[in-house]
């Protein structure tokens, strides 16, 4: 299993795979399967094939046209053509569809399908003749949705002996054997292979002793890397690795049959910054948690959270099964109680709009993959935030920073009459909760100043520039981790190499998501990621992992658009915009802090809300609709509860250095730093 991201990276010793007593190719296994009806032999053959299965060939390769051309070609091959005119949310959806179809294609071979089914406890009592017919149909499925549905249905039919079919209300389970497949393809760092340096040694599941050593050639143009693995288990399919620099990627496998490799690495962009990175930090080694087949299942399960069968049609209401998958994800990955459950009232609660006043907060989560992912990372139970504002005629509006999409009609910073907004929220599948301000804080608000700030910023593009960096306050303790033990986490090392490559593939996305924001932090302009790493370390005497932790300054202005016209202005995601509205209205007084550092949780954990309007103080319609919610849910098919609601004090430089995760322990969304006003 290997993937060449650069023509200059090649593996000189990719060998055949032999994991059973005799070498059995996938083609041979298929022939044996169709010929023999002997159940035990079929199962044995499948078991051998499953352990020997490889997913060979590239996902896409850089060509003479460069990364961006290769990526566009790969997208087009899957029927998802991209163009410079695509908006960010459109590109995100297209990429998700293409990745899902690619992963499903990799899993259509007989051994992989068998692996999925056997993982789920389905290796006994299988009618091999009937199974053969089902497998043939699976291999012919033309869409991702069809493949997933057929794979699950096939597994269910052939497992009737072991487990009853899933009934209505029975807990959801992902496709593969792993109960935690989402983001299971995040590979922990094993170390750095330094050219002309000492050998790197590490342990792994399949092979206990692994070493790698890299040497430059005499011309200093190519690196030869020697890999060796010892004490490899014959019962393990092998360890899959990602090797990476800011300039290239390579996937590799080590096992008892593939214990020695020689890899030739050649930088494609011979710049000073790339050369500095390679010599200073070497080639990073990341070890995947699972084998090739489960990695594809991890990828497919993850992407399924983001895909809706009717995506692209307005208004796009989340698919019921996709919402169920998102609930499973939040329950097991975020672990914030009370968990989201189906509401009795799946529509609009019917709160009297006259009760909602200027400055009131409305938190939202849409079970569409994106909101739950953001909530998991930030530590909030919401993925979107809005603020209420009444005008001089006492008409109620909902103000927000968002994007137009298949479920929302307007782009950028906007205000919508409440009666229209609540209907749009219902049609979009929003789960929304209202939090009224405390009377003392409401009295501080200057709504005229709030309207002035709003009109100065209305129509500006959503603040993608600081979407990620407001919640990265520390080097290690803000990147999300995956269960069950939360020892595998997103790390700076992943971002350090993958973001520059993403910028090579789709340059506008790199400029939008991180390059301009990082340049602001360093006081530079126009530098690439690799150049910024070198600048930070050689000119500022700081390690590159500190770049994202530098505080977002509210005075910064970014290259953006207003009503689609290029200009400069603030970069405000939803929670940053809400904070700015409160700040413009005078709610925070002379407190010295930057709204650009605020997350969803940072907004609603502030101790500024009306305690008398919680629980039994809520309107009766809210109590009757959601008896267990401390706040008033105004719309949505699932319950939404704010965690750490109304608990944090207001203090200078708040939310600038707050951790949110304890790697190896779990989420730590709200620690003593906020309680004492020290982070």
N, C-alpha and C positions, 0 to 999 in steps of 0.2 A: 504494500500500500504506500504509494508515494505520489507526491504532487509537486510538480516543478513550477515555481512561480517566476523563475528567471531562466532564460536559455543558458545562462552561464553557470547554473547549478546542476550538476549531474551526479547520479549515483553509478559507480563503476562496478558494483557487485550485487545487483539485485538478483537474487537466486530464486529457484522454485521453492515451493513450500511443501514440507512433508511432515505431517503430524500424526499419522497412523502407522500401522505396521508396514503398509505398502503405500507408495505414492498414489494418490487418487486425485485426478483433476476434476474440476466442476463438471466438465462435459461428460466424463466417465460416470460420475455420480448420477447425472441426469439420466443417462442411458440405463444404468443399473436400476434406477428407480422405476422407470417406465416398464422395464421388462419384468422385474421380480415383483411378486405379490406377497413375499415372505416378510411379515411384519417386522420381526426382530432384525433381519438383515437390512431392511430399509432404514430402520432407526439407527443402526450402527453406521451405515453408510452416511446418513445425514449428519450424525455426530462428528464423523471424521471430516466431512465436507465443511461443516460449520466451523470447525477449528482451523481448517485450511483456507477458508474463504478470504479472498482479498478483493479490495475495491481499487483496482489499478486504473491508472490514467489520471490526467489532470482535471481539476474542476475548470480552470481556464489557465492558459499560459500567456505570458507576455510575448508579444511578437515584435516584428520590426516597427509596427505602428505604436508600440508602447503599451503600458498598463491600461490606459483608458480605452484604447482601441480593442484590446483583448477582452476587457470586461464588457464592452458594448456588444462585441461579437458573441460572447458567451450568453449574454442576456437574450439576444436576438435568436439564437439557436433554440431557446426555450419558449419562443413566442412572446417575449417581453421586451419590446424595443424601447430604448430610452433616448431622450434628446435633451438638449440644453434647456428646452422650454419646460421640462418637467418640474413641478414644484416639489418641495422636499417630501411632503406626505405621499405624493404620487410615486416618487422614486422609491420610497420606503416600501410601499405596497408591492410594487413591481419586483423589487429585489426579494421580498419575502416569498412571493409566488414562485419565482425562479428557483430559489434555494430549496423550497419544498418539493418542487417537481424533480429537481436534480437528486435530492436525497431519496425520494420515493423510487426513482429509476434505479438507484444503486441497490435498493432492497428487493427488487423484483425477481432476483435469481432464486432458484429453489432452496439452496442452503440457507440464505438469509431469512427467507420466509419461515422456514422450519425453525430456525433459531428463535425468531420472535415468538412462535407458538410454543415451543418447548420451554422457553423462559417462563411462560405464564402457566406452567404446570400441565402442559397438554401433550406430554410425550407418551402417555398410555391410552389404550382404548381407541386408537385412531384407525378409522377405516381407510386403508391406504389407497384403495381404488377410487373412492369418493374424493379423498384428499388430492389425488393426482389431478382430477378434473378441476377442483377449486384452485389449485396452484397454477394451472394453465390459464385460468380466467384472470387470476391476479397478475400474472405476467403480461396480460394483454390490456389491463386497465389503462385508460388514457389520461386520467386526471388524478391529482393528488388526493382530492376528496374521495373519489371512487376507490382508490387504492387503500386508503385508511379504513373506509367503511367495510370494504370486502375483506381486508386482512383481519379485522376484528370479528366480523361475522363468521368467517371461516374458522377462526380459532374457537369461537363459541360453539359452533356446530359440532366440531370434532372433540370437544371437551365435555360433552354431556355426561360422560361416565364419572368424571372427577369433580365437576362443579356445575351447579345449576346455572342456567343462563341468567344474565344480569336482569333483575326485575326493576320496575320503576321505583326510584328512591334508593336503590343500592349504591354504595359509594363508587365514585368514578375511579378508574385506574388508567394510567397512561398505556401506550401501545406496547412497550417492551417489558423486560423483566425488572428494570429499575423503577422503584417508586419515586425517584427524584431525577427524572431525565432532563428537566428544564435547565438550560445552561450547563448541562453536564459535559459539554465539550470545552469548557474552560480548563486549560491545562496548567497545573501548578508548575512553578519554576524549579528546575533542578540545579541550575548554575550557569556559568559562562565558560565557553571554551576560548581561551586566549591564544591568539596566534603566537607561535614561538614561546609559549608559556608552559607552565607545568600541566600535566594531564588532569582533567576533571574526572572525579569519581563520584558515583552515586548509587543508591539502591532503588529497586523498583519491585513491583509485584511479580512479574514474570521472570525476570533475571535479577538475582540478588547483587551481583557485582558487575558494574558497567563502568567503562572508562572511555575517554575521548581525548585525543591530542591533535592540535592543529599546527601546521608549519607553512610559512610563506615559501614560495619558490624564489629563485635567485633574482628574478626580475621584479619581485614584489607585486605581481599581477594576479596571482591565484594562490588559494590556500588549499592544502591537502589535509583532510580530517580523517583520522583513523579511529574507528569505533570497534569496541570489542565487548562481548557480554559473556559472563560466566555464571555458573550455578543457576541455569535456566530450568524451570519446571516444564516437564513434557506434557503436563496437564493444562498448562496455560497457553493461550493462543499467541501470546507475545505482547510486548509493550510498544505502543505507538507514540512517536515523538513529533513535536514541531520544533524545527530549528529556525531561528529568525535573527535578522538584523534590521536596521532602519531601511535596508536596501533590498531585502529578499526573504523568501520563505521556502522551507523544504520540509516535507513530511517523510518520516522514516520509521521502520519497524525493526526491533531486535527481539529475537526469540531463540529457542534451542536449535532451530534449523536455519536461522538467519543471525548468527552470532557475531559476524564480522562484516564490516562495511568500510568502504573507502569513498569519501565524498569530496569532490572538487568544487570549491566555492570561489566564484569570481564576481566582484562588485560590478554592477552594470552602470551605476552613476558614479564615475570617478571624480568625486568632488572632495574638497578638503574636509568637509563636515562628515561625509560618509567614511572617509579614510580614518578620521579621528575616532568616530564611533567604533569602527571595527577594531582598531588597535587599543582603544581605551576600555571598551566593554566587551569585545569579542562577540562570539556567536552564542545567543541565548538558547538554552535547552529547556523545553517545556515537555512534560510527560502527561499525556492524556490519561484520564481515570479509567476509561473503558476501551474495549477492542473496537475494530473497524465497524462491525455491524451495529453494535450498541451506539457508537458515535453517530451513525446515520439516523438511528432511532431517536437519540437525544436531539439531534438537529431538527428532525421532522416534528417531534412532539412540541419543541419550542416554537417553531414557526407556525404550527397550527393554532397557537394562542392568538396570533396576529391576523390570521386569515378568516374571512367571513365568506360563505358561499355567494352572497349577494353583494360583495364589496364592489363599490363603484357606482351603485345605484342609489340615488338620493330619494328620501332619507334612508340611510343604511342602519337598520336596527341589528344589534349583535345577535348572532346565531345562538340558539339555546345551548347547543353542545359546546360551542366555543366559550360561552359564559361559564359553563360548568367546569371546563378545563382551567379557566382563569381563577375560579373559586378554589379549586384544588391547589393551584400554584400558590395563591396567597396564604391558604391555610397551612401549607407545609413549609413554605419558604420564609414568609414574613412572620408567621406564628403570633400575630397580634390578636388577642381576644377582646371582645367576643367576635367569633368568626362571622363572615357574611353568610346569611341564609336567605331563602326566598321569603318575600313579604306576602302577607295576605292581600294587601292593597298594592297591586303592581303598577298602578297609574299615579295620578296626581292626588296628593293627600287632601287638598282643599283648604289650605291655610288661608285665612283672610289676608289679602295683600296689604291692607292698611296697617297690619302689625309690623311689617318689614320696613325698617327705617334706614336712612343714610348711614353708611359705614358698616352696616351689618355684613357678616361674612357668609358666603355659601360655598361649601366644599363639595367636590364632585369626583366620582370615579365611574369610568365607563369600562366594562369588562371586555376590553378589546386587545389585550396583550400589552399595549403601550402604557396605559395608565397603571395597571398592576405592576409592570416592570419598574416604572418610575417610583411608585409607592414603595416597592420592595427596596430599591436602592436608597431612597431618601429617608425611609423610616416612617412614612406617612400612610394613613389609610385612604388618602385621596390621591388623585393624579392630576387634578385641575382645581383651580380656585377662582372665585369671582367676588365682586363687592357690589352691594346695593347702593343706589344714589337717587335721591329725589331732586327734581328740578324746581324752578321758581313757581311752577304751577302745581307742585306736589305730585307730579306724575312719577311713578316708580320705574327706574331703569336698572338693568343688571349690566355692569361694566366689567370688561375682561380683556385679557390678551390671549388670543387663540389663533387657530388657522382654519381656513375653509377646507372642507374635505367632503367625503361621501356622506357625511352625516351633519355637517355644519355649513351654512350658506355664506358666511361672511368671514373675511380674512383680517387678521391684525387686531389692533386695539380698537374696541368697538363698544357701543352701548345699545341695548335692545330693550324695548318696553317689556315689563315683566310678564304681561299676559301672553305676549308672543314668545318670549324666552322660555317660559315654562312648558309651552306646547312643543317647541323645538327640542327641549331637553327630554321630554317624554318620547318623542319620535326617534331621538338619537340613542335611547337606552341609558340615559344618565341616571345615576343614583346620587341624589343631592340632599344635603342637610344644611339647614339654616341655623346660624349662631348669632343672636342679637348682642350688640354691644352693651356693656354696662352703662347705666345712665350717666355716671361720672365722666366716663370717657366720651360718651356721645355729646355731652355738653361742651367738650373741648373742641369738637369738630367745626371747622369753618367750611361749610359746604360750597360757598362761593369760590374759595381757593381750590377746593377739590375739582369743581367743574372747570376752573381755569387750567389746572394741570391736565385734566383729561383732554380738553380741547387742544392744548399744545401738543399732545401726543396721539390724538386719535388718528387712526389709519396707518400708524407705523407697523412694520412687520413684526411678527412674533420674535421674541428675543433669543433666537437660537444660539447666539454667540456665548451667552452665559448659562445656557440650559444645563450644562454638566458641571460647571466649575464652582457654582455657588455652594454646592453641598460637599465639595472635596476640600476639607479643612486640614486634614492630616495626611501623612505619608502612607499609613497602613490602615487606619481605622475608620475609613469612610467607604471603602470599596466593598460591595456586597459579597456574601459568602453563600455556599449552597449546603443544604442538609445532606446527611443526618448530623454530622459532627461539625459542620461549618468550618472545616479546616482548609477546604479548597475555596479560594476567593479570587475575584478579579483583583489583579495586581497592577501596580504602576508598570512593571516590566511588560505586561501585555500591551498597555496603552503606548508605551515608549516605542515599540516596534510596529504595531498594527496601525496606529494613526497616521504615521508618515506614508505607509503603503496605501492606506485608504485615500490619502490625498493625491498620490500618484494615479490611482484608478479614477477617481472622480474629483478633480481639483476644486470645483466650487464647494463641494461638501466639506473638504478640509478647511477651506478659508472660512466657511460659515460656522463650523462647529468648534474649531480650536485654534487655528493659526492666528487670527486677529486677536483673540482673547489672550493667548500666550504672549504675543508680541507686546500687548499693552502691559502685561505683568512685568516684562523685562525692560520696558522702556525702549523697545526696538520697533522696527517697522519692516514688513516685507520679508522677514526671514522664514525659511522653511523650518520644519520641526527639527531636523538634524542640525541645522545651523543654530537654532535656539539652544539645543542641548550643549553644543560646543561653546556658544557665547556665555551661557550661564556658568559653565564650569571653568572656563579660561579667563573670562573677564569679570565675573561677579563672584567667583569663588564659592559657588553654591551648586549642590548636586541637582541634576535635572528633575528628580522626583519631587522637588520643592516647588516647581513652577506652578502646578495647579493649586497649590495651597496658598499662594499669594492672594491677598484679599482683593475682591472685586471692588473697584472704586466707582461710586455713583457718578463721579464727574466724567468718566470715560464716555466717549461717543464713538459709535461704530458705523462702518459702512453698511447701510441698510436700504430699505425702500419705504416710501409713504404713499399709500394708494398705488403701489406698483412702480413709482418713479424713484430712481436712485437718489439717495440723500444720505446724510449722517444724522444720527440720533441715539437715544438710549436703547440698550438691548434689555427688554423686559419680558421675561416669561411670566406666566400667570401669577405666581406667588410674589414675584418681585414687583409686578405692577400693583397688586393689592397693597403691598407694603408702602409703595410710593404714594398711593392715593391717601392712605392713612397719614403718612408723613406730611404730605402737602396740606392736609386739613388740620395739622397741628396736634394730632393725637399723641405724638411722642415728645412734645415739648422741645427741649434743647438736648435731648439724648444724642450722643455722637456715635453713629453706627452707619453701616452701608446696607441699604435694602437689597443690593445685588447679592448679598450673602444669605438671604432668607430662602428657605425651602417651604413646601406646603406645611410640614409639621411646625416649622418656626412661626408661621402665621397663626395657626389656630391653637398652639400651645401657650401663646401669650395670655397673661392674666388680665384680660381686658373685656371679658364677656360677662353677661348678666347671669349670675348664679341663681337668681330667683326665677329665671325662665327655663331652668333645667328640671328634668324628671317630672314631678307632679306640678311644677309651675308652668309647664308647657300648655299650649292651647289643648282643649279636650280632643279636638280632632286628631291631634298628633299622638296623644296618649292612647286613644282608641286604636289608631292605625298601627302604632309601634310601641307597645307597652314597655318594652325593655330598653328602648333607646333613651339616653339621657338628654338628647337634643331632638329637634323636630325635623324629621325627614319629610321633604316636600314632594319628592317624586322618585320613582325607580322601582325595578323589579326585585332588587336585593337590598338587604339592610346595610346601612353604612353607619359606623360608629367612629367618632374621633378618638384616637389614642392620645393620652397626656393632654387632654383638653383643658385650657384655662389654668395652667399650672406655672408657667415660666414668668419670672419678673422681667421688667424692662431695665436694661443696663447698657452702659457704654460699651461699644465694640461687641455687642451680642452676636452670637451665631458665627463668629469668625474662626474659631478654633475648636469646634465641637466634634468629638468622635461620634460615630453612629453604629459601629460594628466592633465586636471583639473576635478576631479570627481564632477559630478553634473552640469558641464558646457559643457565639450566636449573636443575634441582634442586640444592640445596646443603644436604642434610638434616643434615649433620654436619660443621661447620667447626671452625676453630681455637679458637673460643670455648669449646667443650666440652673440647677437648684441654688447654687451659690453665686451665680453671675460671674463665672470666671472663664467661660469659653465663648 
